[in-house]
Amino acid sequence: MDRSKLTALTVPAVIVVILDQLSKHWIRISPSYHHWEIIPGWLSFNYTQNPGMALGMRWASTEVISIVAIIATMGILTYVLYNREQATQGYLLCMGLVLGGAFGNIIDRLVMGYLESYGGLLEGHVVDFIHFDLVVSGYPVFPYIFNVADVAISTAIIAMILFHKKVMPEDYASPDDSDGMEQSSQAVSEPLEEE
């Protein structure tokens, strides 16, 4: 992987991990901000610890979910590195955001049990605190509480959906391209044979 591609992958990941962990540490040690209205009726901080997955889903024990999260993250990293040659810088930047967010939440799973004295390795709960609390007709628009890592992952996924033609890795094995190459090679060879 050349240096520019490595930078596109690692810099966003490192920035996300740092911002995620600093914001979680700050909210954790600042009880006065655990329940704080930033924009009344729209945005607030509501400190919570999530023992499950994203959006509060919990289909197994915290330890099992932590192991699955680590395996999935290692799988994504392996896939990105394996396909690094055809990857665009935009794709690597998005994947850096995804990996940074994943690692930020994994750090919580590894250490929060010790920091809060309720468990050990892999028993940590993910710190969430950002809450869009807008309610329309008695129903919350987005009832989930999230963190900086989740924002990074969501931003990357949305960017890859909206700009997939520019962001996604180049496809060198397109059947249309191979047909076009064969036709062009025939067009070049036929005049030579006539001469």
C-alpha positions as CSV (number, residue, x, y, z in Angstrom):
1,M,0.0,0.0,0.0
2,D,1.5,3.3,-1.0
3,R,1.9,6.1,1.5
4,S,-1.1,8.2,0.4
5,K,-3.5,5.2,0.6
6,L,-2.1,4.2,4.0
7,T,-2.6,7.8,5.2
8,A,-6.2,7.9,3.8
9,L,-7.0,4.7,5.9
10,T,-5.1,5.4,9.1
11,V,-5.5,9.1,9.8
12,P,-9.4,9.1,9.9
13,A,-9.3,5.9,12.0
14,V,-6.8,7.4,14.6
15,I,-8.7,10.8,14.7
16,V,-12.0,9.0,15.3
17,V,-10.6,6.8,18.1
18,I,-9.0,9.8,19.8
19,L,-12.2,12.0,19.6
20,D,-14.4,9.1,20.6
21,Q,-12.4,8.2,23.7
22,L,-11.8,11.8,24.8
23,S,-15.5,12.6,24.5
24,K,-16.5,9.4,26.4
25,H,-14.0,10.1,29.1
26,W,-15.2,13.7,29.4
27,I,-18.9,12.8,29.7
28,R,-18.1,9.9,32.1
29,I,-16.4,12.2,34.6
30,S,-18.8,15.1,34.2
31,P,-22.0,14.3,36.0
32,S,-23.4,17.7,35.5
33,Y,-23.6,17.0,31.7
34,H,-25.1,13.5,32.0
35,H,-28.5,14.9,31.3
36,W,-28.1,18.2,29.6
37,E,-30.3,19.9,27.0
38,I,-28.2,21.4,24.3
39,I,-31.0,22.4,22.0
40,P,-34.3,22.0,23.9
41,G,-36.6,19.6,22.2
42,W,-34.0,18.6,19.6
43,L,-30.6,17.6,21.0
44,S,-29.3,16.6,24.4
45,F,-26.7,14.6,26.3
46,N,-28.1,11.6,28.0
47,Y,-25.3,9.5,29.5
48,T,-25.9,5.8,29.3
49,Q,-23.9,2.5,29.0
50,N,-25.0,0.1,26.3
51,P,-24.3,-3.6,27.1
52,G,-25.5,-4.7,23.7
53,M,-24.9,-3.7,20.1
54,A,-25.8,-0.6,18.1
55,L,-29.3,0.8,18.5
56,G,-29.6,-1.1,21.8
57,M,-29.9,-4.5,20.3
58,R,-28.9,-7.3,22.6
59,W,-29.3,-10.9,21.3
60,A,-26.5,-12.4,23.5
61,S,-24.3,-11.8,26.5
62,T,-22.0,-8.8,26.5
63,E,-19.0,-11.0,26.3
64,V,-20.3,-12.8,23.2
65,I,-21.3,-9.5,21.5
66,S,-17.8,-8.2,22.3
67,I,-16.1,-11.2,20.7
68,V,-18.4,-10.9,17.6
69,A,-17.6,-7.2,17.3
70,I,-13.8,-7.9,17.5
71,I,-14.0,-10.7,14.9
72,A,-16.1,-8.5,12.5
73,T,-13.7,-5.6,12.9
74,M,-10.7,-7.8,12.1
75,G,-12.6,-9.2,9.1
76,I,-13.3,-5.7,7.8
77,L,-9.6,-4.7,8.3
78,T,-8.4,-7.9,6.5
79,Y,-10.8,-7.3,3.6
80,V,-9.7,-3.7,3.2
81,L,-6.0,-4.6,3.3
82,Y,-6.5,-7.5,0.9
83,N,-8.2,-5.2,-1.6
84,R,-5.9,-2.2,-1.1
85,E,-4.5,-2.1,-4.6
86,Q,-7.8,-1.4,-6.4
87,A,-9.1,0.7,-3.5
88,T,-9.7,4.4,-4.0
89,Q,-8.6,7.0,-1.5
90,G,-12.2,7.9,-0.9
91,Y,-13.1,4.3,-0.1
92,L,-10.1,4.0,2.2
93,L,-11.1,7.2,4.0
94,C,-14.6,5.9,4.6
95,M,-13.3,2.5,5.8
96,G,-10.9,4.4,8.1
97,L,-14.0,6.1,9.7
98,V,-15.7,2.7,10.0
99,L,-12.6,1.0,11.5
100,G,-12.0,4.0,13.9
101,G,-15.6,3.8,15.1
102,A,-15.4,0.1,15.5
103,F,-12.1,0.2,17.5
104,G,-13.5,3.1,19.6
105,N,-16.4,1.0,20.8
106,I,-14.2,-2.1,21.2
107,I,-12.0,-0.2,23.6
108,D,-15.1,0.4,25.7
109,R,-15.8,-3.3,25.7
110,L,-12.3,-4.1,26.8
111,V,-11.8,-1.6,29.5
112,M,-15.1,-0.1,30.8
113,G,-15.8,-3.1,33.0
114,Y,-12.5,-2.5,34.8
115,L,-13.0,1.3,34.9
116,E,-16.5,1.1,36.4
117,S,-15.7,-1.9,38.6
118,Y,-18.6,-4.1,37.3
119,G,-16.8,-6.6,35.2
120,G,-13.6,-7.7,33.4
121,L,-12.3,-8.1,29.9
122,L,-15.0,-8.1,27.2
123,E,-17.7,-7.3,29.8
124,G,-17.5,-3.5,29.2
125,H,-20.5,-1.5,28.2
126,V,-20.2,1.0,25.4
127,V,-20.6,4.7,26.5
128,D,-23.4,6.5,24.6
129,F,-24.5,10.1,25.3
130,I,-25.7,11.9,22.1
131,H,-29.4,12.0,21.9
132,F,-31.7,13.5,19.2
133,D,-34.8,13.8,21.4
134,L,-37.2,15.4,18.9
135,V,-40.8,14.0,19.4
136,V,-43.4,14.3,16.7
137,S,-47.1,13.4,17.5
138,G,-45.9,11.7,20.7
139,Y,-43.3,9.5,19.0
140,P,-39.6,10.0,19.2
141,V,-38.0,10.6,15.8
142,F,-34.8,8.8,16.7
143,P,-35.0,7.1,20.1
144,Y,-31.5,5.8,20.2
145,I,-28.5,7.3,22.1
146,F,-25.2,7.1,20.3
147,N,-21.6,8.3,20.5
148,V,-18.8,9.8,18.2
149,A,-17.8,6.3,17.0
150,D,-21.4,5.7,15.8
151,V,-21.4,9.1,14.1
152,A,-18.2,8.2,12.2
153,I,-19.5,4.8,11.1
154,S,-22.9,6.2,10.0
155,T,-21.2,9.1,8.1
156,A,-19.0,6.6,6.2
157,I,-21.9,4.3,5.3
158,I,-24.0,7.3,4.0
159,A,-21.1,8.6,2.0
160,M,-20.4,5.3,0.4
161,I,-24.1,5.0,-0.5
162,L,-24.4,8.5,-1.9
163,F,-21.1,8.6,-3.7
164,H,-20.6,4.9,-4.5
165,K,-19.5,5.5,-8.1
166,K,-16.6,7.7,-7.0
167,V,-15.8,6.0,-3.6
168,M,-16.1,2.2,-4.2
169,P,-13.0,0.3,-5.4
170,E,-12.3,0.2,-9.1
171,D,-13.5,-2.9,-10.9
172,Y,-10.8,-4.3,-13.2
173,A,-12.6,-7.4,-14.2
174,S,-15.8,-6.0,-15.7
175,P,-17.2,-8.2,-18.5
176,D,-18.2,-5.2,-20.5
177,D,-14.6,-3.9,-20.4
178,S,-13.2,-7.2,-21.5
179,D,-15.6,-7.4,-24.5
180,G,-14.6,-3.9,-25.5
181,M,-10.9,-4.7,-25.3
182,E,-11.4,-7.8,-27.5
183,Q,-13.3,-5.7,-30.1
184,S,-10.8,-3.0,-30.2
185,S,-7.9,-5.5,-30.6
186,Q,-9.7,-7.1,-33.5
187,A,-10.3,-3.7,-35.1
188,V,-6.6,-3.0,-34.9
189,S,-5.5,-6.4,-36.2
190,E,-7.8,-6.6,-39.2
191,P,-6.4,-3.6,-41.1
192,L,-2.9,-5.0,-40.5
193,E,-3.9,-8.3,-42.0
194,E,-5.3,-6.6,-45.1
195,E,-2.1,-4.8,-45.8
